[in-house]
Amino acid sequence: MTANLPAAQSQDSSSRQALVMSTIAFTVCFAVWTIFSIIGVRIKQELGLNETEFGLLVGTPILTGSLVRIVLGVWTDRYGGRLVYTMTMLAAAVATFLLAFAHSYEQMLLAALGVGLAGGSFAVGVAYVSRFFPAGKQGTALGIFGVGNVGAAVTKFLAPLVLLAWGWQSVALIWAAALVVMAIVFWFTTDDDPVIRERRAGKAAPARSFWQEFAPLKNLQVWRFAFYYFFSFGAFVALSLWLPRYLIGVYGFGIATAGMIGAAYSIPASIFRAYGGVLSDRIGARTVLYWTFSVCAVATLVLSLPSADYVVRGISGPIPFHVEIGPLAFIAVASVLGFFMSLGKAAVYKHIPVYYPQSVGAVGGVVGMIGGLGGFILPIAFGALNDLTGVWSSCFMLLFLIVVSCLVWMHVTIRRMERAAEVESPSLSYATE
């Protein structure tokens, strides 16, 4: 037993190092992934873009980061996260560097596709980190890793300062340099995951074929989890990109102030993801999701109320009054929304290594892809709704419909599972989703 102690300590140290470095790397990647939330506002002014074009620009990196997640997840299962993570960061750094030299809208869209590779790092990190921890600790570990979402707040805090001092091109160049440095540090401070090491030593079965990795995707359950993540993560990304523009348009804030306030939403929606992982391990991911969807439904309903003037026919004549959500109330409710989204993001990913332990890369990649697509589709939808309705709060009306759909689908499915379990055996206990 004492002979195994050093090996166990070495494994624990390797696990902690992998988790810490993966989280830091994901923070840098996420900061790059959401770079257009700040520089996009200045680009919109320079090119005279309408709301829909602006939504497409800020959403394009999210599209790439979403679509590549499934492929990067499978590659991570097959070749190891250390290699795939490093190469992903370097590729995204090249695209971010080239962004600084784009001049037309088309060139910026093309560069934005490459910038989006940074968002694919999430699928890499999930597959890589989960292999270092047992099932009972994976919720907490993946929750801590997900704290890297705070990179959105980093961009909102720092990018406006750099933009105002040196221009948006400098933001792209500095963020690209940060990715290169992070890729080098990550490569030299991490180890291959246990599965990859065992394969190289001939102690583990070889990797499955590429198509076998996708077999679990035939299960409707995978796509249900993906829809949950479409809201909890996709809407988070969309709001991270959209809030600066929203705050400027609704409350007349400057870009620096809007970025700081937007960070007040992003920070709780990122940091508390770790707490969501702990809660999912303790009380079950299903309970966490019930709380997430219920509170978010109330929050989005409140935020969807448009500014309006009413006239009531009183006893002594018309009584006019004005209704709107002030900036302080907006920040408070948006922070609550972000907090519960953070819990939901962790709860969704708690399911994956439990139900699909041999396919974390593929399943996690698909769930992450759909969630990321939410971050691409929703900003475009927000811009289109603004153009069509002329109502700023229409974005929250859409989010209200989505979160209510998540809540109803989850509840109906759980009730069906409970009835099926009662038919099979009244005393049957089953995994808490």
Secondary structure, 3 states (H helix, E strand, C coil): CCCCHHHHHHHHHHHHHHHHHHHHHHHHHHHHHCCHHHHHHHHHHHHCCCHHHHHHHHHHHHHHHHHHHHHHHHHHHHHCHHHHHHHHHHHHHHHHHHHCCCCCHHHHHHHHHHHHHHHHHHHHHHHHHHCCCCHHHHHHHHHHHHHHHHHHHHHHHHHHHHHHHHCHHHHHHHHHHHHHHHHHHHHHHCCCCHHHHHHHCCCCCCCCCCCHHHHHHHCHHHHHHHHHHHHHHHHHHHHHHHHHHHHHHHHCCCHHHHHHHHHHHHCHHHHCHHHHHHHHHHHCHHHHHHHHHHHHHHHHHHHCCCCEEEEEEECCEEEEEEECCCHHHHHHHHHHHHHHHHHHHHHHHHHHHHHCCCCHHHHHHHHHHHHHHHHHHHHHHHHHHHHHHCCCCHHHHHHHHHHHHHHHHHHHHHHHHHHHHHHHCCCCCCCCC
